[in-house]
């Protein structure tokens, strides 16, 4: 599964530059959104989704994990799915996280 169709007419260096520019644009997009908008659950979800997409781009295009052993590939993929999900949950539901992690003595 790919998020973006790879431009096959480009050589390897041009493809890396192409995806590097996409990563920069996604970073600028999330920075602009996070800095200019008032914090809300929707903004947190947009930023976390962008983190997951950027992680997938880095793993597939920059690290070459598309051809890696599935156990390694899916372990690293899960990191970029679970980490943004945990960040979003901790921002959207801080009281729940506090109640789960508090030791009552």
N, C-alpha and C positions, 0 to 999 in steps of 0.2 A: 504494500500500500504506500503510495507516495502522495504527498500533499501538493506537489507541484510537478508538472511535466518537465522532465529534464530536456534542455535544449540540445538535441543530438548533433546538430550541425556545427557545434562549437568544439574546439579541441579541449583537452583536459584542463589546461591552464585557464582558458576562457570560461569554462564551466565553473571552476573554483571561484574566479572573479565574479561571475554572475551570481552565485549563491552567497558570496561574501557581501555583495551589494544588497541583496535581499535581506540578509541578516542585519545590516546597518539600517536599512529602512524600517524593519520591524522594531529595532531598538529605538530609533528616533520616534516612531509612532507611539510606543508604550511610554517613553519618557515624556512626550508631549501630553499624552492623555493623563498620566499620573500627576504631572506637575500643574496642569491647567484646570482640570476638573475637580469638583469637590468630591472628596472620598465617598464612594458608595459601593454597595455590593456588586453592582454591575461593572464598575471600573475595576474592582479587584478580580472579577471573573475574566474580564477582557485581558488584563495584564497576565494573569496566570495561564490563560489559554495561549497567549503569545509566547510565554516561556516554554510551554510544551512544544509548540510548533518550532521555535528556534532550536530547542534541544534536538528535535528530530532532524532538522536540517544539518546541524553540526555532526550528529552521529552518522547520518547517511552519506552526506556529501564531503565533509571535511575529514572525518575519522575513518571512513570506508567500512562502516559496520554493516552495510547492506549485504556484504559477502561473508560476514563473520559467522561463527558457529551460532546456531539459534539460541542456545542457552545463554551465551554471553550477550548476544544482541538483545534478547528480551529482558535480561536482567538490567541492562543499562537503559533500555526503553522505559522500563517500569519506574526507574528513578525519575525520569522527566514527566511521568504521569502522576506518580504519587506525591512528589515534592510540591508541585503547584497546587495539587488538590489539598494537601495538608495546610499550605499557606492560606488558601482561600477559606478553608474551614476555620482556621484559627482567627482570621480577620472577621469573617461573617458571624461566627458563633463563639465569641471569646468567653462568655459566661459558661457555656457547656464545657469548653476546654479547661477552664479554671476548676469547675466542679469535678471533672474527671481526674485531674492531676493534683488536687489538693489532698494532703494527708491530714485527716482529722485526728487529733490526739487528745 
